[in-house]
Amino acid sequence: MDEAKLGENPSALKLTYKAKDGTFKGSFKVYAEVGGKPKATTVKVAGVLVNGVGYGTATAQKSGGVAVKVE
C-alpha cells in the first residue's frame, strides 16, 4: 500500500459533539486485507463525554459492538 496516499485522515474519521447533553457520534473506516487488496468496513461510534473522557460503543455491520474510551 502506498502510505503517501493515506493523507491526514486515512480512517475517514467523522465525529459530531453536542455540548448541550455531552453526547458524540460518528463513524470511521477499518481496513482488512482481502485477496491482496484492502477492504474497508465502516464502524459507527456513539457515546457520552464525562469529565473530558469519552465513553461509548463502536459497532460494525454484521458484528457485535465493543466498548470504547476516548481520552
KESEZA-206354 format. One record per atom (N, C-alpha, C): atom name; x, z, y. Coordinates in steps of 0.001 Angstrom, whole numbers, plus 524288, in hexadecimal, padded with zeros to 5 digits. Example, Ala and Ser with C-alpha at 12.3 -4.5 7.8 and 13.67 -1.06 7.14 Angstrom:
2
<'N',<83386,81E78,7E9C6>>
<'CA',<8300C,81E78,7EE6C>>
<'C',<83390,81E78,7F31C>>
<'N',<83232,81BA8,7F736>>
<'CA',<83566,81BE4,7FBDC>>
<'C',<83264,81EBE,8001E>>
END
This chain:
71
<'N',<8034F,80000,7FB64>>
<'CA',<80000,80000,80000>>
<'C',<80378,80000,804D5>>
<'N',<80210,7FCF6,808A1>>
<'CA',<804FB,7FCB0,80D83>>
<'C',<80322,80114,81114>>
<'N',<8062F,8054C,8114B>>
<'CA',<80493,809DE,81457>>
<'C',<8045F,808DA,81A30>>
<'N',<806FE,804C2,81C08>>
<'CA',<806D0,80378,82194>>
<'C',<80156,801DA,82346>>
<'N',<7FE1F,80005,81F96>>
<'CA',<7F8CF,7FE4E,820D0>>
<'C',<7F4DF,802C7,820F2>>
<'N',<7F68A,80775,81F80>>
<'CA',<7F2DD,80BCE,81F29>>
<'C',<7F0F1,80DB1,82478>>
<'N',<7F41D,80D44,82879>>
<'CA',<7F28B,80F02,82DA4>>
<'C',<7F280,814F4,82E12>>
<'N',<7F00B,816F0,83227>>
<'CA',<7F004,81C92,83323>>
<'C',<7EBB8,81F7C,8304D>>
<'N',<7E7D5,81CBB,82E3F>>
<'CA',<7E375,81F3A,82B90>>
<'C',<7E24D,81C4B,82679>>
<'N',<7E5EF,81C6D,822B2>>
<'CA',<7E542,81949,81DF2>>
<'C',<7E086,81AC5,81AA8>>
<'N',<7DEC1,81F97,81B16>>
<'CA',<7DA35,8213A,8180A>>
<'C',<7D514,82043,81AF3>>
<'N',<7D55C,81DEB,81F91>>
<'CA',<7D0C0,81CBA,822C9>>
<'C',<7CD6A,8219A,823B3>>
<'N',<7CFFD,825F5,824D9>>
<'CA',<7CD44,82AE0,825CA>>
<'C',<7C9DE,82A80,82AA7>>
<'N',<7C4E9,82C02,82A08>>
<'CA',<7C12E,82C3E,82E5C>>
<'C',<7BE8D,8318C,82E0A>>
<'N',<7BEA7,8347E,8324F>>
<'CA',<7BC1C,8399B,83272>>
<'C',<7B90D,83A32,8377C>>
<'N',<7B492,83CC1,83716>>
<'CA',<7B1A0,83E44,83BB3>>
<'C',<7B0E0,84428,83B7D>>
<'N',<7B0B2,8468B,84013>>
<'CA',<7B02C,84C37,84081>>
<'C',<7ABE9,84D81,84467>>
<'N',<7A877,85113,842EC>>
<'CA',<7A454,852EB,84665>>
<'C',<7A5A1,85883,84802>>
<'N',<7A77F,8591D,84CCA>>
<'CA',<7A90C,85E3D,84EBA>>
<'C',<7A471,86206,84EEA>>
<'N',<79FBA,86003,84FBE>>
<'CA',<79B12,86345,85032>>
<'C',<79A4E,866C2,84B69>>
<'N',<79B0B,86487,846B7>>
<'CA',<79A3E,867A9,841FF>>
<'C',<79F2C,8681D,83E99>>
<'N',<7A38A,865D0,8405D>>
<'CA',<7A878,86656,83D8C>>
<'C',<7A904,86300,838AE>>
<'N',<7A5AA,85F10,83808>>
<'CA',<7A5ED,85BDA,83352>>
<'C',<7A93A,856F2,83437>>
<'N',<7AB74,854FC,82FEE>>
<'CA',<7AE3A,85006,8301F>>
<'C',<7AC97,84CC3,82B6B>>
<'N',<7AD25,8479D,82BF8>>
<'CA',<7AC1F,8441A,8279B>>
<'C',<7AF2C,83F20,82883>>
<'N',<7AFFA,83C37,82449>>
<'CA',<7B2D2,83756,824CE>>
<'C',<7B417,83504,81F8A>>
<'N',<7B802,8319E,81F93>>
<'CA',<7B994,82F06,81AC2>>
<'C',<7BF43,82D5D,81B1D>>
<'N',<7C181,82C53,81685>>
<'CA',<7C6C0,82A21,81634>>
<'C',<7C72F,82732,8110F>>
<'N',<7CB40,8241D,81083>>
<'CA',<7CC0A,8210B,80BC5>>
<'C',<7D0A7,8232D,808AD>>
<'N',<7D008,82340,8038B>>
<'CA',<7D452,8247D,7FFFE>>
<'C',<7D54B,81F97,7FCBC>>
<'N',<7DA17,81EFF,7FB09>>
<'CA',<7DB94,81A3F,7F83B>>
<'C',<7DDAA,81B82,7F2CE>>
<'N',<7DC4E,81835,7EF15>>
<'CA',<7DE5B,8188C,7E9C2>>
<'C',<7E017,81310,7E83A>>
<'N',<7E432,812C8,7E51F>>
<'CA',<7E60E,80DBC,7E355>>
<'C',<7E2CB,80BF6,7DEAE>>
<'N',<7E061,8076E,7DF32>>
<'CA',<7DD22,8052F,7DB0C>>
<'C',<7DEEF,7FF8F,7DA40>>
<'N',<7E0F1,7FE75,7D5AA>>
<'CA',<7E2CE,7F933,7D496>>
<'C',<7E74E,7F790,7D814>>
<'N',<7EA84,7FB52,7D99F>>
<'CA',<7EF00,7FA21,7DCED>>
<'C',<7EDC6,7F999,7E2B0>>
<'N',<7E8E2,7FA84,7E437>>
<'CA',<7E75B,7FA18,7E9B4>>
<'C',<7E4B1,7FF1F,7EB62>>
<'N',<7E542,8008E,7F060>>
<'CA',<7E296,80541,7F23C>>
<'C',<7DCB2,80461,7F2B0>>
<'N',<7D9A9,8082C,7F0D1>>
<'CA',<7D3F6,807F6,7F13C>>
<'C',<7D235,80CBA,7F45E>>
<'N',<7CF2B,80BDB,7F876>>
<'CA',<7CD64,8100B,7FBE5>>
<'C',<7C83B,81259,7FA10>>
<'N',<7C7C5,81772,7FAA0>>
<'CA',<7C2E4,81A3C,7F9B5>>
<'C',<7C1D6,81D87,7FE8F>>
<'N',<7BD1A,81D4B,8008E>>
<'CA',<7BBB3,8205D,8052C>>
<'C',<7BA11,825D8,80391>>
<'N',<7BC29,829AE,80658>>
<'CA',<7BAEB,82F30,80573>>
<'C',<7B83B,83139,80A59>>
<'N',<7B3BF,833BE,809AC>>
<'CA',<7B0F3,8361B,80E11>>
<'C',<7B24D,83BDE,80E4F>>
<'N',<7B2D8,83DD8,8130C>>
<'CA',<7B42D,8434F,813D1>>
<'C',<7B065,845AC,817C7>>
<'N',<7AEF3,84A9D,816E3>>
<'CA',<7AB7A,84D66,81A7B>>
<'C',<7ACB9,8532C,81A27>>
<'N',<7AC26,855E4,81E7F>>
<'CA',<7AD3D,85B73,81E6B>>
<'C',<7AC47,85E03,823A5>>
<'N',<7AEA0,86294,82446>>
<'CA',<7ADE7,865B9,828F4>>
<'C',<7B32B,867F5,82AA9>>
<'N',<7B3E6,86880,82FC1>>
<'CA',<7B8A7,86AAD,831F1>>
<'C',<7B7CB,87077,8331C>>
<'N',<7BB39,873DA,830F4>>
<'CA',<7BADB,87980,831CA>>
<'C',<7C029,87B71,833A1>>
<'N',<7C065,87D81,8385E>>
<'CA',<7C547,87F8C,83A96>>
<'C',<7C9BA,87B9F,83A34>>
<'N',<7C89D,876AB,83B58>>
<'CA',<7CC9B,8729A,83B67>>
<'C',<7CE06,8704E,83621>>
<'N',<7CB71,871F3,831FB>>
<'CA',<7CC77,86FDE,82CBE>>
<'C',<7C77E,86D49,82AB9>>
<'N',<7C812,86880,828AB>>
<'CA',<7C3A2,865AE,82691>>
<'C',<7C2FB,866B5,820C2>>
<'N',<7BE31,867F9,81F27>>
<'CA',<7BCDE,868C7,819A8>>
<'C',<7B881,864FD,8184B>>
<'N',<7B910,8623E,813F3>>
<'CA',<7B506,85E82,812A2>>
<'C',<7B59D,85C55,80D2E>>
<'N',<7B337,857C9,80C65>>
<'CA',<7B32F,85529,80751>>
<'C',<7B471,84F6E,80816>>
<'N',<7B7AF,84D55,80494>>
<'CA',<7B8D3,847BF,8046F>>
<'C',<7B66A,84590,7FF75>>
<'N',<7B375,84149,7FFFA>>
<'CA',<7B0B0,83F12,7FB89>>
<'C',<7B191,83930,7FB46>>
<'N',<7B327,8374F,7F6AA>>
<'CA',<7B3B2,831AF,7F5C5>>
<'C',<7AF2B,82FEA,7F25E>>
<'N',<7AD79,82B24,7F335>>
<'CA',<7A92C,82901,7F01C>>
<'C',<7AAC2,828E5,7EA58>>
<'N',<7A723,82A19,7E6EF>>
<'CA',<7A7E5,82A23,7E145>>
<'C',<7ABA7,82E60,7DF66>>
<'N',<7AC97,83246,7E2A8>>
<'CA',<7AFC7,836BC,7E0E0>>
<'C',<7ADE8,83B92,7E3BE>>
<'N',<7AF9B,83FF9,7E1F5>>
<'CA',<7ADE7,844D9,7E44F>>
<'C',<7B080,845F5,7E97E>>
<'N',<7AECF,84A13,7EBEC>>
<'CA',<7B101,84BB0,7F0E4>>
<'C',<7B568,84F9F,7F00C>>
<'N',<7B863,85066,7F41C>>
<'CA',<7BCA9,85420,7F3EC>>
<'C',<7BCD3,856FE,7F929>>
<'N',<7BE04,85BFE,7F8FF>>
<'CA',<7BE66,85F1B,7FDBB>>
<'C',<7C333,85D71,800D3>>
<'N',<7C2B5,85D6B,8060B>>
<'CA',<7C719,85C15,80963>>
<'C',<7C7BB,8603A,80D9A>>
<'N',<7CC8E,860E1,80F4E>>
<'CA',<7CDD3,86469,8139A>>
<'C',<7D16F,86167,81740>>
<'N',<7CFF5,8611A,81C3A>>
<'CA',<7D2F5,85E2D,82015>>
<'C',<7D525,861FD,82414>>
<'N',<7DA54,86236,8245B>>
<'CA',<7DCCF,865CD,82816>>
<'C',<7DF9C,862CC,82C49>>
END
